Amino acid sequence: MNDPEDDAEDPAERKMRFLFQLRSRGVTDPRVLEAMERIDRGLFVRGQFSDRAYEDTPLPIPCGQTISQPSVVGLMTQALNPGPRDTVLEVGTGSGYQAAVLSALCRRVYTVDRHRRLVQEAEAIFHDLGISNITAQVADGSRGLPDQAPFDRILVTAAAEDPPGPLLAQLKIGGIMVVPVGQSDAVQTLIRVTRSETGFDYDELRQVRFVPLVEGLGQT
């Protein structure tokens, strides 16, 4: 049952509480907070879970996927550190929320998902919001987008057993990839990979839990 106080909360109060949750969980980059204040998560959560859109929790979306909890979106975006001139690849469009946040921080976002329904629904939201710097398409995210590579930043929103080789190859020198790594039935570790002239540097950031990165295209 909903708390009557939540029902009575006005949008300004709700936004303040939402941002406070983010800060309290380590999202401190002012640019990231501003982007997450601007992009309304409620637009990306539909159906029976819409009244929980502003909670710091992952929620189910169609095709057996989830929309990540806001603090994880913020922490991953913060670790990615996208710049205003950057081109970013997101693997796993899902609801479209993460791509929309990234679009406020960089020049161009390419986002791919194996489920056609998710891509189409996300595109409709981007259109309604007037976001014009996101290109969404149905593709096998484990292979990246070689035709658009190399990328300044790559963000993977599904867990791989290891950082996928094709994605590493599509990262520019000096580029950063953030990816959850680990078995799908166990706790995973969020990894930041930085490409240098001589190889790749890896930093472990925190424990997370994501749906697995699956090769191939979905049926929907």
VEXLO-954948 format. One line per field, with one value per residue: residue in three letters; x, y, z of N, C-alpha, C in turn. Coordinates in pm, whole numbers. Layout:
N
r (ALA / ...)
n_px (X / ...)
n_py (Y / ...)
n_pz (Z / ...)
ca_px (X / ...)
ca_py (Y / ...)
ca_pz (Z / ...)
c_px (X / ...)
c_py (Y / ...)
c_pz (Z / ...)
//
This chain:
220
r (MET / ASN / ASP / PRO / GLU / ASP / ASP / ALA / GLU / ASP / PRO / ALA / GLU / ARG / LYS / MET / ARG / PHE / LEU / PHE / GLN / LEU / ARG / SER / ARG / GLY / VAL / THR / ASP / PRO / ARG / VAL / LEU / GLU / ALA / MET / GLU / ARG / ILE / ASP / ARG / GLY / LEU / PHE / VAL / ARG / GLY / GLN / PHE / SER / ASP / ARG / ALA / TYR / GLU / ASP / THR / PRO / LEU / PRO / ILE / PRO / CYS / GLY / GLN / THR / ILE / SER / GLN / PRO / SER / VAL / VAL / GLY / LEU / MET / THR / GLN / ALA / LEU / ASN / PRO / GLY / PRO / ARG / ASP / THR / VAL / LEU / GLU / VAL / GLY / THR / GLY / SER / GLY / TYR / GLN / ALA / ALA / VAL / LEU / SER / ALA / LEU / CYS / ARG / ARG / VAL / TYR / THR / VAL / ASP / ARG / HIS / ARG / ARG / LEU / VAL / GLN / GLU / ALA / GLU / ALA / ILE / PHE / HIS / ASP / LEU / GLY / ILE / SER / ASN / ILE / THR / ALA / GLN / VAL / ALA / ASP / GLY / SER / ARG / GLY / LEU / PRO / ASP / GLN / ALA / PRO / PHE / ASP / ARG / ILE / LEU / VAL / THR / ALA / ALA / ALA / GLU / ASP / PRO / PRO / GLY / PRO / LEU / LEU / ALA / GLN / LEU / LYS / ILE / GLY / GLY / ILE / MET / VAL / VAL / PRO / VAL / GLY / GLN / SER / ASP / ALA / VAL / GLN / THR / LEU / ILE / ARG / VAL / THR / ARG / SER / GLU / THR / GLY / PHE / ASP / TYR / ASP / GLU / LEU / ARG / GLN / VAL / ARG / PHE / VAL / PRO / LEU / VAL / GLU / GLY / LEU / GLY / GLN / THR)
n_px (85 / 51 / 226 / 44 / 171 / 364 / 200 / 105 / 323 / 488 / 619 / 866 / 957 / 980 / 1181 / 1397 / 1427 / 1494 / 1743 / 1887 / 1900 / 2071 / 2311 / 2371 / 2449 / 2684 / 2698 / 2834 / 2928 / 2875 / 2782 / 2671 / 2468 / 2312 / 2229 / 2076 / 1882 / 1753 / 1656 / 1371 / 1308 / 1065 / 936 / 1031 / 951 / 691 / 348 / 263 / 466 / 509 / 459 / 679 / 893 / 1074 / 1213 / 1517 / 1586 / 1619 / 1394 / 1150 / 1127 / 986 / 1056 / 1204 / 1401 / 1564 / 1529 / 1794 / 1884 / 1864 / 2094 / 2299 / 2301 / 2388 / 2642 / 2777 / 2776 / 2924 / 3170 / 3232 / 3275 / 3198 / 3269 / 3179 / 3236 / 3245 / 3189 / 2973 / 2921 / 2655 / 2581 / 2305 / 2023 / 1776 / 1534 / 1593 / 1666 / 1930 / 2072 / 1950 / 2031 / 2307 / 2301 / 2272 / 2521 / 2720 / 2841 / 2734 / 2534 / 2538 / 2324 / 2255 / 2047 / 1939 / 1674 / 1404 / 1160 / 1226 / 1407 / 1243 / 1048 / 1208 / 1309 / 1076 / 1032 / 1263 / 1211 / 977 / 1085 / 1242 / 1508 / 1786 / 2037 / 2081 / 2131 / 1959 / 1957 / 1875 / 2080 / 2350 / 2487 / 2723 / 2905 / 2946 / 2958 / 3102 / 3108 / 3079 / 3284 / 3609 / 3517 / 3486 / 3395 / 3256 / 2976 / 2849 / 2558 / 2496 / 2598 / 2912 / 3126 / 3389 / 3548 / 3423 / 3604 / 3561 / 3448 / 3647 / 3831 / 3711 / 3742 / 3877 / 4223 / 4305 / 4044 / 3751 / 3591 / 3309 / 3198 / 3000 / 3128 / 3129 / 2981 / 2643 / 2476 / 2580 / 2729 / 2845 / 3123 / 3175 / 3364 / 3614 / 3762 / 4049 / 4192 / 4522 / 4824 / 4975 / 4817 / 4557 / 4414 / 4278 / 4025 / 3865 / 3542 / 3293 / 3058 / 2797 / 2479 / 2365 / 2160 / 2253 / 2494 / 2397 / 2465 / 2375 / 2045 / 1732 / 1398 / 1196)
n_py (-120 / 222 / 492 / 756 / 1001 / 996 / 1005 / 1261 / 1415 / 1680 / 1751 / 1894 / 1838 / 1562 / 1542 / 1657 / 1468 / 1246 / 1325 / 1353 / 1088 / 988 / 1133 / 1045 / 790 / 806 / 936 / 1208 / 1381 / 1689 / 1734 / 1488 / 1462 / 1682 / 1601 / 1376 / 1492 / 1631 / 1436 / 1257 / 981 / 861 / 857 / 639 / 414 / 199 / 81 / -153 / -91 / 177 / 356 / 333 / 451 / 644 / 537 / 406 / 158 / -138 / -219 / -430 / -454 / -492 / -800 / -952 / -799 / -535 / -206 / -25 / 51 / 392 / 497 / 327 / 374 / 639 / 610 / 448 / 616 / 828 / 701 / 647 / 899 / 1082 / 1319 / 1642 / 1632 / 1372 / 1050 / 792 / 448 / 252 / -58 / -246 / -123 / -134 / 16 / 266 / 468 / 503 / 569 / 811 / 973 / 975 / 1112 / 1374 / 1448 / 1408 / 1415 / 1235 / 944 / 604 / 339 / 2 / -290 / -628 / -680 / -602 / -478 / -329 / -142 / 0 / 108 / 267 / 448 / 587 / 729 / 889 / 1048 / 1181 / 1334 / 1504 / 1442 / 1432 / 1330 / 1060 / 743 / 459 / 107 / -228 / -487 / -724 / -678 / -774 / -774 / -515 / -207 / -207 / -55 / 207 / 253 / 389 / 429 / 689 / 634 / 345 / 185 / -81 / -249 / -499 / -813 / -956 / -1245 / -1186 / -876 / -802 / -896 / -782 / -534 / -412 / -378 / -180 / 51 / 373 / 484 / 598 / 591 / 494 / 215 / 94 / -182 / -451 / -745 / -1095 / -1410 / -1486 / -1580 / -1502 / -1260 / -974 / -778 / -437 / -301 / -73 / -1 / 124 / 229 / 229 / 335 / 110 / -102 / -229 / -95 / -196 / -128 / -214 / -137 / -165 / -396 / -542 / -627 / -755 / -834 / -1106 / -1064 / -1143 / -1323 / -1273 / -1211 / -1113 / -1259 / -1081)
n_pz (0 / -78 / 75 / 217 / 246 / 45 / -179 / -156 / -193 / -353 / -686 / -665 / -406 / -427 / -618 / -480 / -277 / -428 / -540 / -305 / -221 / -419 / -372 / -113 / -159 / -291 / -535 / -658 / -851 / -997 / -1261 / -1334 / -1143 / -1216 / -1473 / -1406 / -1258 / -1454 / -1633 / -1620 / -1436 / -1402 / -1647 / -1773 / -1645 / -1641 / -1612 / -1351 / -1176 / -1178 / -970 / -814 / -925 / -834 / -630 / -492 / -640 / -843 / -1112 / -1271 / -1629 / -1962 / -2154 / -1979 / -1860 / -1665 / -1520 / -1406 / -1063 / -953 / -816 / -897 / -1172 / -1160 / -1036 / -1221 / -1444 / -1344 / -1303 / -1566 / -1669 / -1890 / -2149 / -2295 / -2568 / -2635 / -2788 / -2716 / -2656 / -2558 / -2427 / -2410 / -2408 / -2273 / -2073 / -2169 / -2002 / -1895 / -2129 / -2193 / -1979 / -2029 / -2270 / -2201 / -2130 / -2318 / -2662 / -2854 / -2837 / -2891 / -2869 / -2805 / -2821 / -2776 / -2794 / -2986 / -2913 / -2682 / -2783 / -2963 / -2789 / -2624 / -2813 / -2874 / -2638 / -2630 / -2852 / -2769 / -2565 / -2703 / -2751 / -2946 / -2992 / -2964 / -3099 / -3150 / -3181 / -3291 / -3204 / -3159 / -2869 / -2754 / -2952 / -3008 / -3196 / -3467 / -3702 / -3622 / -3452 / -3349 / -2995 / -2749 / -2498 / -2340 / -2215 / -2039 / -1965 / -1874 / -1739 / -1804 / -1833 / -1864 / -1960 / -2276 / -2567 / -2833 / -2764 / -2612 / -2816 / -2961 / -2822 / -2786 / -2767 / -2451 / -2384 / -2187 / -2042 / -1872 / -1702 / -1575 / -1429 / -1402 / -1288 / -1384 / -1182 / -946 / -719 / -880 / -1007 / -1058 / -1310 / -1415 / -1713 / -1858 / -2155 / -2265 / -2436 / -2422 / -2342 / -2130 / -1838 / -1529 / -1294 / -997 / -887 / -735 / -579 / -769 / -924 / -1216 / -1505 / -1724 / -1993 / -2308 / -2602 / -2951 / -3100 / -2951 / -2925 / -2925)
ca_px (0 / 129 / 223 / -28 / 262 / 425 / 101 / 86 / 451 / 488 / 735 / 991 / 1001 / 1020 / 1310 / 1497 / 1450 / 1562 / 1882 / 1949 / 1932 / 2189 / 2429 / 2399 / 2506 / 2814 / 2694 / 2870 / 2966 / 2765 / 2726 / 2588 / 2348 / 2229 / 2168 / 1976 / 1771 / 1683 / 1591 / 1271 / 1303 / 926 / 893 / 1087 / 894 / 550 / 272 / 238 / 577 / 528 / 457 / 807 / 996 / 1171 / 1285 / 1650 / 1577 / 1595 / 1256 / 1133 / 1074 / 957 / 1161 / 1282 / 1511 / 1538 / 1585 / 1886 / 1852 / 1921 / 2229 / 2393 / 2311 / 2472 / 2780 / 2837 / 2797 / 3033 / 3294 / 3258 / 3325 / 3187 / 3289 / 3082 / 3272 / 3264 / 3093 / 2958 / 2844 / 2590 / 2537 / 2191 / 1937 / 1674 / 1427 / 1641 / 1696 / 2074 / 2111 / 1900 / 2121 / 2432 / 2282 / 2285 / 2659 / 2816 / 2800 / 2654 / 2519 / 2488 / 2279 / 2208 / 1983 / 1902 / 1528 / 1346 / 1056 / 1287 / 1463 / 1134 / 985 / 1303 / 1312 / 956 / 1053 / 1362 / 1142 / 887 / 1167 / 1319 / 1650 / 1823 / 2175 / 2087 / 2099 / 1928 / 1935 / 1874 / 2209 / 2416 / 2575 / 2853 / 2994 / 2961 / 2917 / 3231 / 3097 / 3085 / 3402 / 3623 / 3437 / 3555 / 3345 / 3165 / 2908 / 2780 / 2460 / 2470 / 2722 / 2990 / 3223 / 3511 / 3521 / 3422 / 3714 / 3522 / 3424 / 3779 / 3896 / 3642 / 3767 / 3989 / 4333 / 4261 / 3902 / 3711 / 3474 / 3259 / 3126 / 2992 / 3194 / 3104 / 2878 / 2508 / 2406 / 2660 / 2756 / 2939 / 3205 / 3177 / 3502 / 3645 / 3877 / 4106 / 4285 / 4643 / 4904 / 5040 / 4726 / 4436 / 4423 / 4151 / 3995 / 3741 / 3471 / 3198 / 2979 / 2670 / 2409 / 2301 / 2123 / 2372 / 2512 / 2365 / 2497 / 2265 / 1929 / 1617 / 1282 / 1096)
ca_py (0 / 344 / 586 / 877 / 1114 / 992 / 1049 / 1405 / 1482 / 1751 / 1716 / 1954 / 1759 / 1430 / 1558 / 1679 / 1340 / 1161 / 1368 / 1323 / 945 / 970 / 1185 / 962 / 663 / 829 / 1009 / 1344 / 1463 / 1784 / 1716 / 1368 / 1495 / 1771 / 1522 / 1289 / 1579 / 1673 / 1322 / 1205 / 834 / 817 / 838 / 513 / 305 / 196 / -32 / -170 / -42 / 321 / 432 / 311 / 501 / 732 / 462 / 364 / 13 / -184 / -257 / -509 / -397 / -605 / -887 / -1010 / -711 / -444 / -71 / -24 / 147 / 522 / 521 / 253 / 453 / 754 / 569 / 402 / 734 / 901 / 627 / 660 / 1035 / 1126 / 1461 / 1698 / 1603 / 1227 / 957 / 684 / 329 / 182 / -194 / -278 / -6 / -154 / 116 / 389 / 570 / 530 / 641 / 949 / 1042 / 996 / 1209 / 1508 / 1467 / 1385 / 1462 / 1136 / 814 / 490 / 239 / -120 / -393 / -745 / -690 / -497 / -404 / -231 / -34 / 81 / 185 / 370 / 550 / 669 / 821 / 988 / 1141 / 1265 / 1426 / 1590 / 1406 / 1405 / 1282 / 916 / 649 / 329 / 4 / -368 / -547 / -808 / -586 / -833 / -746 / -371 / -145 / -181 / 48 / 340 / 258 / 366 / 510 / 750 / 568 / 233 / 148 / -209 / -260 / -640 / -871 / -1051 / -1319 / -1104 / -765 / -861 / -855 / -687 / -402 / -357 / -339 / -62 / 163 / 458 / 504 / 697 / 572 / 424 / 128 / 50 / -307 / -548 / -870 / -1203 / -1507 / -1429 / -1625 / -1463 / -1117 / -931 / -662 / -332 / -278 / 37 / -35 / 239 / 184 / 310 / 301 / -21 / -208 / -194 / -90 / -237 / -86 / -267 / -25 / -205 / -513 / -510 / -744 / -722 / -945 / -1146 / -1022 / -1260 / -1305 / -1294 / -1124 / -1166 / -1295 / -974)
ca_pz (0 / -86 / 186 / 179 / 239 / -87 / -276 / -142 / -217 / -480 / -769 / -616 / -290 / -476 / -685 / -375 / -209 / -526 / -548 / -177 / -225 / -503 / -301 / 4 / -206 / -352 / -662 / -616 / -966 / -1023 / -1395 / -1332 / -1065 / -1297 / -1579 / -1347 / -1218 / -1576 / -1698 / -1526 / -1440 / -1407 / -1785 / -1822 / -1565 / -1675 / -1560 / -1209 / -1094 / -1203 / -845 / -745 / -1016 / -769 / -527 / -534 / -654 / -980 / -1135 / -1394 / -1752 / -2052 / -2210 / -1872 / -1825 / -1553 / -1519 / -1292 / -958 / -988 / -765 / -980 / -1295 / -1129 / -1009 / -1347 / -1527 / -1280 / -1332 / -1710 / -1685 / -2029 / -2175 / -2389 / -2707 / -2645 / -2847 / -2618 / -2688 / -2447 / -2458 / -2326 / -2401 / -2169 / -2072 / -2231 / -1901 / -1889 / -2252 / -2183 / -1887 / -2101 / -2379 / -2144 / -2088 / -2425 / -2795 / -2926 / -2773 / -2966 / -2772 / -2873 / -2740 / -2855 / -2796 / -3071 / -2840 / -2592 / -2865 / -3016 / -2681 / -2582 / -2917 / -2862 / -2526 / -2673 / -2943 / -2689 / -2485 / -2792 / -2747 / -3085 / -3005 / -2935 / -3206 / -3090 / -3281 / -3249 / -3240 / -3060 / -2798 / -2722 / -3065 / -3020 / -3322 / -3534 / -3806 / -3560 / -3364 / -3205 / -2904 / -2634 / -2377 / -2359 / -2092 / -2056 / -1856 / -1851 / -1685 / -1884 / -1751 / -1878 / -2053 / -2410 / -2654 / -2939 / -2706 / -2580 / -2941 / -3014 / -2732 / -2825 / -2673 / -2354 / -2357 / -2065 / -2045 / -1742 / -1730 / -1466 / -1464 / -1308 / -1324 / -1373 / -1062 / -830 / -712 / -983 / -975 / -1158 / -1350 / -1507 / -1798 / -1928 / -2257 / -2280 / -2553 / -2403 / -2300 / -2057 / -1692 / -1472 / -1157 / -941 / -827 / -631 / -610 / -833 / -978 / -1343 / -1591 / -1802 / -2131 / -2391 / -2743 / -3044 / -3091 / -2882 / -3007 / -2920)
c_px (88 / 118 / 150 / 63 / 331 / 329 / 86 / 212 / 450 / 617 / 868 / 1046 / 1051 / 1158 / 1422 / 1530 / 1527 / 1711 / 1956 / 1988 / 2060 / 2316 / 2469 / 2462 / 2631 / 2815 / 2715 / 2909 / 2852 / 2701 / 2633 / 2458 / 2255 / 2157 / 2056 / 1858 / 1686 / 1603 / 1500 / 1261 / 1160 / 875 / 937 / 1035 / 744 / 481 / 266 / 348 / 597 / 529 / 586 / 924 / 1105 / 1237 / 1421 / 1654 / 1564 / 1450 / 1246 / 1080 / 1048 / 1082 / 1252 / 1401 / 1473 / 1588 / 1669 / 1842 / 1926 / 2064 / 2333 / 2410 / 2406 / 2617 / 2850 / 2868 / 2914 / 3167 / 3332 / 3317 / 3319 / 3203 / 3195 / 3113 / 3280 / 3151 / 3093 / 2877 / 2785 / 2543 / 2427 / 2101 / 1835 / 1561 / 1464 / 1686 / 1844 / 2121 / 2068 / 1988 / 2253 / 2419 / 2296 / 2430 / 2761 / 2759 / 2705 / 2653 / 2468 / 2449 / 2220 / 2144 / 1942 / 1751 / 1468 / 1243 / 1118 / 1344 / 1352 / 1068 / 1078 / 1309 / 1191 / 970 / 1154 / 1296 / 1053 / 965 / 1248 / 1468 / 1692 / 1963 / 2191 / 2048 / 2081 / 1905 / 1939 / 2005 / 2255 / 2520 / 2712 / 2955 / 3017 / 2902 / 3042 / 3224 / 3108 / 3208 / 3513 / 3540 / 3525 / 3519 / 3252 / 3108 / 2827 / 2688 / 2409 / 2603 / 2783 / 3086 / 3358 / 3474 / 3530 / 3532 / 3673 / 3498 / 3556 / 3847 / 3835 / 3660 / 3889 / 4102 / 4293 / 4114 / 3876 / 3590 / 3438 / 3168 / 3118 / 3047 / 3165 / 2997 / 2740 / 2438 / 2485 / 2675 / 2865 / 3016 / 3200 / 3323 / 3511 / 3773 / 3923 / 4208 / 4402 / 4716 / 4959 / 4945 / 4604 / 4463 / 4284 / 4138 / 3864 / 3672 / 3380 / 3129 / 2844 / 2600 / 2329 / 2253 / 2244 / 2373 / 2497 / 2399 / 2374 / 2152 / 1815 / 1502 / 1178 / 1161)
c_py (124 / 426 / 712 / 998 / 1118 / 1042 / 1200 / 1484 / 1553 / 1721 / 1772 / 1877 / 1622 / 1436 / 1577 / 1548 / 1244 / 1196 / 1341 / 1175 / 921 / 1014 / 1094 / 828 / 685 / 897 / 1157 / 1436 / 1558 / 1767 / 1596 / 1395 / 1585 / 1694 / 1434 / 1367 / 1614 / 1559 / 1253 / 1053 / 783 / 792 / 703 / 391 / 307 / 79 / -34 / -116 / 109 / 403 / 417 / 369 / 581 / 667 / 421 / 211 / -22 / -230 / -337 / -423 / -514 / -682 / -946 / -928 / -622 / -304 / -62 / 77 / 278 / 542 / 446 / 322 / 572 / 717 / 520 / 521 / 816 / 834 / 638 / 797 / 1084 / 1277 / 1511 / 1671 / 1452 / 1159 / 831 / 570 / 272 / 47 / -231 / -157 / -16 / -53 / 243 / 494 / 604 / 606 / 786 / 1032 / 1073 / 1104 / 1353 / 1544 / 1456 / 1427 / 1365 / 1004 / 714 / 385 / 121 / -215 / -508 / -760 / -572 / -413 / -297 / -113 / 58 / 166 / 296 / 483 / 643 / 770 / 929 / 1094 / 1236 / 1369 / 1523 / 1564 / 1362 / 1348 / 1137 / 840 / 512 / 227 / -135 / -431 / -638 / -723 / -642 / -808 / -596 / -318 / -109 / -71 / 190 / 358 / 341 / 466 / 569 / 678 / 454 / 196 / 22 / -229 / -403 / -705 / -973 / -1126 / -1249 / -987 / -816 / -805 / -758 / -546 / -336 / -304 / -211 / 62 / 241 / 451 / 619 / 683 / 489 / 337 / 90 / -70 / -392 / -682 / -974 / -1297 / -1447 / -1469 / -1591 / -1311 / -1082 / -808 / -563 / -294 / -154 / 1 / 91 / 189 / 282 / 268 / 158 / -133 / -153 / -196 / -115 / -189 / -149 / -156 / -67 / -333 / -470 / -641 / -699 / -850 / -981 / -1087 / -1146 / -1229 / -1329 / -1196 / -1192 / -1197 / -1184 / -839)
c_pz (0 / 41 / 143 / 167 / 102 / -193 / -275 / -175 / -351 / -557 / -719 / -498 / -333 / -541 / -583 / -305 / -300 / -533 / -417 / -170 / -306 / -431 / -185 / -33 / -292 / -487 / -630 / -731 / -1001 / -1160 / -1401 / -1256 / -1145 / -1408 / -1524 / -1290 / -1341 / -1638 / -1596 / -1539 / -1452 / -1548 / -1841 / -1744 / -1584 / -1606 / -1408 / -1119 / -1106 / -1074 / -766 / -825 / -946 / -648 / -582 / -540 / -801 / -993 / -1265 / -1509 / -1846 / -2096 / -2103 / -1828 / -1705 / -1587 / -1392 / -1187 / -985 / -937 / -845 / -1115 / -1272 / -1110 / -1135 / -1438 / -1474 / -1310 / -1479 / -1744 / -1831 / -2042 / -2283 / -2535 / -2734 / -2722 / -2760 / -2679 / -2560 / -2497 / -2359 / -2306 / -2288 / -2182 / -2149 / -2132 / -1898 / -2012 / -2246 / -2090 / -1958 / -2207 / -2331 / -2114 / -2201 / -2559 / -2862 / -2849 / -2877 / -2863 / -2847 / -2773 / -2831 / -2869 / -2874 / -2995 / -2752 / -2671 / -2915 / -2908 / -2631 / -2685 / -2908 / -2750 / -2564 / -2762 / -2864 / -2608 / -2573 / -2788 / -2886 / -3102 / -2961 / -3061 / -3143 / -3200 / -3220 / -3297 / -3127 / -2989 / -2765 / -2834 / -3086 / -3150 / -3402 / -3639 / -3751 / -3472 / -3428 / -3123 / -2793 / -2505 / -2417 / -2223 / -2118 / -1937 / -1841 / -1817 / -1780 / -1792 / -1753 / -1967 / -2196 / -2501 / -2764 / -2887 / -2668 / -2706 / -2998 / -2926 / -2779 / -2724 / -2580 / -2316 / -2233 / -2095 / -1903 / -1768 / -1603 / -1512 / -1357 / -1358 / -1300 / -1245 / -934 / -828 / -813 / -936 / -1090 / -1183 / -1438 / -1582 / -1870 / -2029 / -2268 / -2407 / -2545 / -2364 / -2228 / -1907 / -1634 / -1327 / -1113 / -862 / -713 / -675 / -667 / -872 / -1101 / -1412 / -1677 / -1942 / -2219 / -2536 / -2830 / -3022 / -3018 / -2979 / -3011 / -2941)
//
